[in-house]
Amino acid sequence: MPETLALTRLLNQVLGGPITSFLNAIGIQPNHPNAPISDAYALELLVAVILVAFFLLVRFTLSVEKPAPVQQFAEIIHEFVGGQADQILGHGYGRFQSFVTVIFLFVLLCNLLGLIPGIDTPTSFPIVPLGLAIATFVFYNYHGFREQGIKGYLGHFAGPIWWIAPLLFPIEIISHCARVMSLTIRLYANMFASDLVTLVFFSLVPLGIPVIFLGLHAAVSVIQAFVFMLLAMIYLSQAVSHEH
């Protein structure tokens, strides 16, 4: 059985049959038909539910006179992400802030789940960073086309010098596609290594010293979430910029 978590077993019992039928209907044969939902997907779903619950709680407890602690925490996150977006994206950053905020919080919570004993960090499975990378890739390219139009955005790949455009255009296309691999490998490799180091020291010295590596894992989790968010902002700023 591919799943090890109680949450994954529950989801497979409830949703495994319909998911397997749907995958078969579109021509995809899951490796484990009786348990198509993996631990990584179950944890992603858990993080998504936590974030939705957090945003709903903030929405329904909004108060100007007496802000609740959860509202104050949300405002800190909003100001932090907004400050970074203002520096990188400049004027009009507000329309992208919700996306980069969710990316930051989602990656951060996925990373921090690895601090719980018995749970592998979701982002240490390649499929999770890959999904986040593809979502980021689609998002910034969509806004690039929306902001500049098809001709203007594709002209961005060709560069300002017409005679070198036939050489530069395919290089830029490959470079942009490689961003998916870069985002995926950076997040996956760092979180996988962090998980592995923590596991090794827990196996060698069960008490005391592993706490240091749990702290290191927490630090790596925050840094990687921040880097992923920054790169998403940078790609967005390049996509919507009208300067060539």
C-alpha positions in Angstrom: 0.0 0.0 0.0 1.4 3.4 -0.9 -0.2 5.3 2.0 1.1 5.4 5.5 -1.0 8.1 7.1 -4.5 7.7 8.6 -5.7 10.7 6.6 -4.6 9.1 3.4 -6.3 5.8 4.2 -9.5 7.7 5.0 -9.4 9.6 1.8 -8.8 6.4 -0.2 -11.7 4.7 1.5 -14.0 7.6 0.7 -12.7 8.9 -2.6 -10.4 6.1 -3.9 -13.1 4.4 -6.0 -14.5 7.5 -7.8 -10.9 8.8 -8.4 -9.8 5.5 -9.9 -12.9 5.4 -12.2 -12.3 8.9 -13.3 -8.6 8.3 -14.1 -9.5 5.1 -16.0 -12.1 7.1 -18.0 -9.5 9.6 -19.2 -7.0 6.8 -20.0 -4.8 7.0 -17.0 -4.1 3.8 -15.1 -3.0 4.5 -11.4 -0.2 2.5 -10.0 -2.4 1.6 -7.0 -6.0 1.4 -8.2 -7.2 0.6 -4.7 -5.4 3.6 -3.2 -4.8 6.3 -5.9 -4.4 9.0 -3.3 -0.8 9.3 -2.0 0.4 10.7 1.3 1.8 13.8 -0.6 -1.6 14.6 -2.1 -3.4 14.0 1.2 -1.1 16.4 3.0 -1.5 19.0 0.2 -5.3 18.7 0.6 -4.8 19.2 4.4 -2.8 22.3 3.9 -5.4 23.7 1.4 -8.1 23.1 4.0 -6.1 24.8 6.7 -5.5 27.8 4.5 -9.2 28.1 3.5 -10.2 27.8 7.1 -7.7 30.5 8.1 -8.9 32.9 5.4 -12.5 32.3 6.3 -11.7 32.9 10.0 -10.0 36.1 9.2 -12.9 37.2 7.0 -15.6 36.6 9.5 -13.7 38.1 12.5 -12.7 41.3 10.8 -12.9 44.3 13.1 -11.5 47.8 12.8 -11.9 48.6 16.5 -10.8 45.3 18.1 -8.8 43.2 15.6 -8.5 39.6 16.8 -5.0 38.0 17.0 -5.7 36.0 13.8 -6.5 39.3 12.0 -3.3 40.9 13.3 -1.3 37.8 12.1 -3.0 38.1 8.7 -2.2 41.8 8.5 1.5 41.0 9.3 1.6 38.5 6.4 -0.2 40.9 4.1 2.2 43.8 4.8 5.2 41.5 4.5 4.2 40.1 1.2 2.9 43.5 0.0 6.2 45.1 0.8 8.2 42.5 -1.2 5.7 42.8 -4.1 5.9 46.6 -4.1 9.7 46.5 -4.4 9.8 43.8 -7.1 6.5 44.4 -9.1 6.1 48.1 -8.5 2.9 49.9 -9.3 -0.1 47.6 -9.6 1.3 44.8 -7.5 -2.0 44.4 -5.6 -3.6 42.3 -8.4 -0.9 39.7 -7.9 -0.6 39.8 -4.2 -3.2 37.2 -3.4 -1.5 34.6 -5.7 2.0 35.1 -4.3 0.6 35.2 -0.7 -1.1 31.8 -1.2 2.1 30.4 -2.8 4.2 31.5 0.1 1.8 30.2 2.8 1.2 26.9 0.9 4.8 26.2 0.5 5.6 27.2 4.0 3.0 25.0 5.6 3.9 22.1 3.4 7.5 22.5 4.5 6.7 22.8 8.2 4.7 19.6 8.2 8.0 17.8 8.1 8.6 18.9 11.7 5.8 16.5 12.9 7.3 13.1 13.7 6.2 10.4 11.3 5.2 12.8 8.5 7.4 13.3 5.4 7.5 16.9 4.1 5.1 17.1 1.2 7.5 19.2 -0.8 10.1 16.4 -0.5 8.1 14.5 -3.1 8.9 15.8 -6.6 5.3 15.9 -7.7 4.4 18.7 -5.2 7.0 21.2 -6.2 6.3 20.4 -9.8 2.7 21.2 -9.4 3.5 24.5 -7.8 6.1 25.3 -10.5 3.6 24.6 -13.3 0.9 26.8 -11.6 3.5 29.7 -11.3 4.6 29.2 -14.9 1.0 29.3 -16.2 0.1 32.3 -14.0 2.9 34.6 -15.0 2.7 33.7 -18.7 -1.1 34.2 -18.7 -0.6 37.7 -17.2 2.2 38.4 -19.6 -0.1 37.7 -22.6 -3.0 39.6 -20.9 -0.9 42.7 -20.2 1.1 42.9 -23.4 -1.0 41.0 -26.0 0.3 38.0 -28.0 2.5 40.1 -30.3 4.0 42.2 -27.5 4.7 39.3 -25.1 6.2 37.1 -27.8 8.3 40.1 -28.9 9.7 40.1 -25.4 11.3 36.7 -26.1 12.8 38.0 -29.4 14.7 40.9 -27.9 15.2 44.4 -29.2 17.6 43.6 -32.1 15.7 42.1 -35.1 18.6 40.4 -36.7 19.5 38.3 -33.6 15.8 37.5 -32.9 15.8 34.1 -34.7 18.6 32.9 -32.4 17.4 34.6 -29.2 13.7 33.5 -29.5 14.2 29.7 -29.1 16.8 30.3 -26.4 14.4 32.4 -24.4 11.6 29.9 -24.9 13.8 27.1 -23.6 15.0 29.3 -20.7 11.4 30.0 -19.6 10.4 26.4 -19.8 13.5 25.5 -17.8 12.1 27.7 -15.0 9.6 24.9 -14.2 12.5 22.5 -13.7 14.5 25.1 -11.7 11.6 25.8 -9.3 10.9 22.2 -8.9 14.4 21.0 -8.2 15.3 23.8 -5.9 12.4 23.2 -3.6 12.4 19.5 -3.8 16.2 19.0 -3.3 16.4 21.3 -0.3 13.4 19.8 1.5 14.4 16.2 0.7 17.9 16.9 2.0 16.6 18.5 5.1 14.3 15.6 5.8 17.1 13.1 5.2 19.5 14.9 7.5 16.9 15.1 10.3 16.0 11.4 9.9 19.7 10.4 10.0 20.4 12.2 13.2 17.2 11.0 14.9 18.3 7.5 14.1 21.8 8.0 15.5 21.0 10.2 18.5 17.3 10.1 19.4 17.5 12.8 22.1 19.0 16.3 22.3 21.0 16.8 19.1 18.1 16.2 16.6 16.3 19.2 18.1 19.1 21.4 16.5 18.2 19.8 13.1 14.5 20.4 13.6 15.4 24.0 14.0 17.5 23.9 10.9 14.6 22.2 9.1 12.3 25.1 10.2 14.8 27.7 9.0 15.1 25.9 5.6 11.3 25.7 5.3 10.9 29.5 5.8 13.8 30.3 3.5 12.6 28.0 0.7 9.0 29.4 0.9 10.4 32.9 0.7 12.7 32.1 -2.2 9.8 30.5 -4.1 7.6 33.5 -3.5 10.4 35.9 -4.6 11.0 34.0 -7.8 7.3 34.0 -8.6 7.3 37.8 -8.2 10.4 38.2 -10.3 8.9 36.1 -13.2 5.7 38.1 -12.9 7.6 41.5 -13.0 9.4 40.4 -16.2 6.2 39.1 -17.8 4.1 42.3 -17.3 6.9 44.8 -17.8 6.7 46.8 -21.0 10.4 47.6 -21.1 12.4 45.6 -23.7 
